[in-house]
Amino acid sequence: MFSNHFNLGQQQLHLAGAECDGDLPQRVTGSIGLTVPSLQRIRERLENAKSVLKGSLFSVGDDEDSNILTVSCPWGNVFHLYDICVDDEYLLEDSASLSSQKMAVFHSRRGVYGPHRMAVRGNPGIRYVEIACRVGTVDSIADFYEKLLGCHVTRINESGAATVCVGPGVHSLTFVENERLTECSLISMNGVHLCIYIPKFELTYKALKERNLIWTNPRFTHLDSCETWEECLSTRTFRFKDILDLKTGEKILELEHETRPMLHGQ
């Protein structure tokens, strides 16, 4: 595999490409929500895309009156695209009427830093990643993020889902139980990774190290390694890929996390 890098707002997407015909495509088991600068410009290019990508898994489910567009990429990954203008629908004509304090206004439900803001601080970027998981595992996944990484987690028990906050606003990972999930689908996730920034870098490293979860990706040893705390400190990065049931120690899901402190240079 080789990697193509694309920037979207304050985030960067690393898209793996096949070096030979035998390479299997990486495919997220759920879907990815992206905030884009203009859905109109994307819609103007759809007919050309359909022609160029004919014969692939590329498809479009579109409602011209909607600020959301769903697209399947040529390899079957599902993207929900949100127009950045959706943010404007939340703004009050006179937001100052909410409070006399400037910061209270900014952080209100409709403020410029409010929880509704798309992606990172209202800019284009990744809004969320939805990951399908086996039935009966979502509570254990939620516990893993809550107890080992200190993430804020919202459980939706009636839906078999949990949302893990990994950034400002609505930037999150959402795990959803899916009874149709196959072993082949899980294998297609191998190699998929994401980068997160955490406040308690050393404490989290030690907690994961105690459970033998720290992992150096052999593909990226030219970038970083994390077998010891000294190595992590020098590169300001550690990685782990196995999500466990904390009660039984059983591996539930594989998803590589490139983990960095808030003071990382990037």
Secondary structure per residue as TSV (DSSP state, phi and psi in degrees):
chain	resnum	aa	ss	phi	psi
A	1	M	-	360.0	144.4
A	2	F	E	-123.3	167.6
A	3	S	E	-124.1	134.4
A	4	N	E	-104.3	135.7
A	5	H	E	-110.0	129.3
A	6	F	E	-130.9	137.1
A	7	N	E	-96.9	139.6
A	8	L	E	-138.4	104.9
A	9	G	T	63.6	-128.3
A	10	Q	T	-93.8	13.1
A	11	Q	E	-122.5	159.8
A	12	Q	E	-127.0	133.8
A	13	L	E	-103.6	128.8
A	14	H	E	-104.6	109.1
A	15	L	E	-105.6	119.2
A	16	A	E	-74.3	139.2
A	17	G	E	-118.2	152.9
A	18	A	-	-81.8	131.2
A	19	E	S	-86.1	-20.5
A	20	C	S	-145.6	164.0
A	21	D	T	-64.2	-22.2
A	22	G	T	-81.4	-9.5
A	23	D	-	-67.9	133.3
A	24	L	-	-84.4	141.7
A	25	P	-	-71.0	145.3
A	26	Q	-	-82.7	135.8
A	27	R	-	-141.5	122.5
A	28	V	-	-69.6	133.7
A	29	T	S	-68.8	-21.1
A	30	G	S	-109.5	-109.9
A	31	S	E	-155.3	168.6
A	32	I	E	-126.6	129.5
A	33	G	E	-98.2	123.1
A	34	L	E	-119.2	137.1
A	35	T	E	-94.0	126.3
A	36	V	E	-119.0	155.0
A	37	P	S	-63.9	-34.9
A	38	S	-	-157.6	113.6
A	39	L	H	-70.0	-29.8
A	40	Q	H	-60.4	-43.0
A	41	R	H	-65.7	-35.1
A	42	I	H	-67.6	-43.5
A	43	R	H	-61.2	-32.8
A	44	E	H	-66.7	-20.8
A	45	R	T	-102.8	0.9
A	46	L	H	-65.2	-43.2
A	47	E	H	-62.1	-40.5
A	48	N	H	-65.6	-40.1
A	49	A	H	-63.4	-41.9
A	50	K	H	-60.6	-37.0
A	51	S	H	-70.7	-46.8
A	52	V	H	-66.1	-36.9
A	53	L	T	-99.8	15.3
A	54	K	T	-58.7	134.7
A	55	G	T	95.4	-8.4
A	56	S	S	-98.7	-171.2
A	57	L	S	-87.2	8.2
A	58	F	-	-63.3	131.1
A	59	S	E	-152.6	161.6
A	60	V	E	-135.0	130.4
A	61	G	E	-115.4	106.3
A	62	D	E	-126.9	143.6
A	63	D	-	-123.9	111.5
A	64	E	T	-60.3	-23.1
A	65	D	T	-91.7	4.7
A	66	S	-	-104.7	152.4
A	67	N	S	-91.6	15.8
A	68	I	E	-128.4	138.3
A	69	L	E	-132.2	129.0
A	70	T	E	-105.0	128.4
A	71	V	E	-132.2	139.0
A	72	S	E	-104.3	128.3
A	73	C	-	-74.6	170.9
A	74	P	T	-57.7	-18.5
A	75	W	T	-108.2	4.9
A	76	G	S	100.3	2.3
A	77	N	-	-73.4	137.3
A	78	V	E	-100.3	127.8
A	79	F	E	-120.1	131.5
A	80	H	E	-102.7	115.7
A	81	L	E	-99.9	128.5
A	82	Y	E	-114.5	130.2
A	83	D	E	-72.6	136.1
A	84	I	G	-61.0	-22.0
A	85	C	G	-66.4	-14.8
A	86	V	G	-57.6	-33.9
A	87	D	G	-57.1	-37.8
A	88	D	G	-64.5	-24.6
A	89	E	G	-68.7	-16.7
A	90	Y	G	-91.1	-15.1
A	91	L	-	-72.1	136.8
A	92	L	-	-83.9	148.0
A	93	E	T	-63.4	-36.1
A	94	D	T	-131.0	76.3
A	95	S	G	-66.3	-20.9
A	96	A	G	-65.5	-19.9
A	97	S	G	-69.4	-13.6
A	98	L	G	-71.3	-36.1
A	99	S	-	-163.3	159.0
A	100	S	S	-87.5	-7.8
A	101	Q	S	-98.6	126.7
A	102	K	H	-58.8	-45.8
A	103	M	H	-69.2	-31.6
A	104	A	H	-64.0	-38.4
A	105	V	H	-66.5	-45.9
A	106	F	H	-59.8	-38.5
A	107	H	T	-96.4	9.5
A	108	S	S	-71.5	171.2
A	109	R	T	-54.5	-32.2
A	110	R	T	-111.7	12.3
A	111	G	S	-81.4	173.5
A	112	V	T	-68.1	-19.8
A	113	Y	T	-111.2	16.4
A	114	G	S	-65.5	163.1
A	115	P	T	-67.6	-11.8
A	116	H	T	-81.7	-12.1
A	117	R	-	-60.0	140.7
A	118	M	-	-76.0	140.2
A	119	A	T	49.4	-130.8
A	120	V	T	-100.6	110.3
A	121	R	T	53.2	40.0
A	122	G	T	78.1	10.1
A	123	N	S	-97.4	165.7
A	124	P	S	-59.9	155.6
A	125	G	E	152.1	-167.3
A	126	I	E	-78.2	121.2
A	127	R	E	-86.8	-43.3
A	128	Y	E	-162.4	161.6
A	129	V	E	-124.8	122.5
A	130	E	E	-98.5	129.2
A	131	I	E	-124.2	124.4
A	132	A	E	-77.1	140.6
A	133	C	E	-136.8	167.3
A	134	R	-	-66.7	149.9
A	135	V	T	-60.6	134.1
A	136	G	T	89.6	6.9
A	137	T	-	-112.4	-11.4
A	138	V	H	-65.9	-34.4
A	139	D	H	-64.5	-39.4
A	140	S	H	-68.4	-37.5
A	141	I	H	-64.0	-43.4
A	142	A	H	-61.0	-42.8
A	143	D	H	-60.6	-40.6
A	144	F	H	-58.7	-49.7
A	145	Y	H	-70.2	-36.0
A	146	E	H	-71.6	-44.8
A	147	K	H	-89.6	-35.1
A	148	L	H	-92.0	-34.7
A	149	L	S	-105.2	-10.7
A	150	G	-	72.5	24.3
A	151	C	-	-78.0	150.9
A	152	H	-	-78.8	127.2
A	153	V	E	-124.2	135.2
A	154	T	E	-114.6	119.7
A	155	R	E	-95.0	136.7
A	156	I	E	-118.9	79.7
A	157	N	G	-60.9	-38.0
A	158	E	G	-67.4	-18.5
A	159	S	G	-105.4	-2.3
A	160	G	T	61.8	46.4
A	161	A	E	-140.6	158.5
A	162	A	E	-148.0	138.3
A	163	T	E	-109.8	128.1
A	164	V	E	-110.7	120.0
A	165	C	E	-77.8	120.3
A	166	V	-	-125.1	19.2
A	167	G	S	-178.3	-178.0
A	168	P	S	-69.8	154.3
A	169	G	T	63.1	-129.4
A	170	V	T	-97.7	17.4
A	171	H	-	-72.1	109.3
A	172	S	E	-152.7	164.8
A	173	L	E	-105.3	132.8
A	174	T	E	-120.6	121.8
A	175	F	E	-103.9	127.7
A	176	V	E	-128.5	125.5
A	177	E	E	-69.4	137.7
A	178	N	-	-138.5	114.7
A	179	E	T	-71.7	-14.1
A	180	R	T	-94.8	3.6
A	181	L	-	-64.4	130.6
A	182	T	-	-109.7	161.9
A	183	E	H	-62.9	-34.9
A	184	C	H	-62.5	-39.5
A	185	S	H	-63.6	-39.9
A	186	L	H	-66.6	-38.1
A	187	I	H	-63.7	-35.8
A	188	S	T	-65.9	-14.9
A	189	M	T	-81.5	-12.8
A	190	N	T	-58.1	127.2
A	191	G	T	97.0	-19.1
A	192	V	-	-67.9	130.8
A	193	H	E	-143.3	160.4
A	194	L	E	-137.8	159.6
A	195	C	E	-112.6	130.2
A	196	I	E	-126.5	154.3
A	197	Y	E	-117.8	127.7
A	198	I	E	-126.1	154.4
A	199	P	S	-81.2	-39.2
A	200	K	-	-99.8	70.5
A	201	F	H	-64.4	-51.3
A	202	E	H	-68.7	-43.6
A	203	L	H	-62.3	-40.1
A	204	T	H	-68.2	-40.5
A	205	Y	H	-57.7	-47.1
A	206	K	H	-65.5	-38.4
A	207	A	H	-64.3	-40.2
A	208	L	H	-73.7	-35.3
A	209	K	H	-63.9	-38.5
A	210	E	H	-61.0	-27.3
A	211	R	T	-100.7	13.2
A	212	N	T	58.1	38.7
A	213	L	-	-101.2	-14.1
A	214	I	B	-66.3	135.5
A	215	W	-	-143.7	131.2
A	216	T	-	-96.2	121.8
A	217	N	-	-75.1	117.6
A	218	P	G	-62.5	-19.7
A	219	R	G	-73.7	-22.3
A	220	F	G	-120.2	25.5
A	221	T	T	-65.1	-19.6
A	222	H	T	-73.3	-13.8
A	223	L	T	-100.2	-47.0
A	224	D	-	-164.3	158.4
A	225	S	-	-142.6	158.1
A	226	C	-	-145.2	33.5
A	227	E	S	-69.4	-27.7
A	228	T	S	-126.4	160.1
A	229	W	H	-63.1	-34.4
A	230	E	H	-61.8	-39.9
A	231	E	H	-65.4	-42.3
A	232	C	H	-62.4	-41.2
A	233	L	H	-64.6	-38.3
A	234	S	H	-73.7	-34.4
A	235	T	H	-99.0	-11.5
A	236	R	T	54.5	42.5
A	237	T	-	-153.0	137.6
A	238	F	E	-138.6	161.5
A	239	R	E	-128.8	148.1
A	240	F	E	-146.1	155.0
A	241	K	E	-132.6	-14.2
A	242	D	E	-102.1	128.2
A	243	I	E	-101.3	123.3
A	244	L	E	-109.4	157.3
A	245	D	-	-78.5	112.9
A	246	L	T	-65.3	-22.7
A	247	K	T	-81.1	-38.7
A	248	T	T	-105.5	-18.3
A	249	G	-	80.6	3.8
A	250	E	-	-75.1	138.6
A	251	K	E	-73.7	128.4
A	252	I	E	-100.6	-42.9
A	253	L	E	-154.3	150.1
A	254	E	E	-113.7	123.9
A	255	L	E	-156.6	112.6
A	256	E	E	-70.9	130.4
A	257	H	E	-113.2	115.0
A	258	E	E	-85.0	109.0
A	259	T	E	-109.3	127.8
A	260	R	E	-130.6	155.2
A	261	P	E	-80.7	165.1
A	262	M	T	-61.0	-24.7
A	263	L	T	-92.4	14.5
A	264	H	-	-63.5	145.7
A	265	G	-	-62.1	-25.1
A	266	Q	-	-100.0	360.0
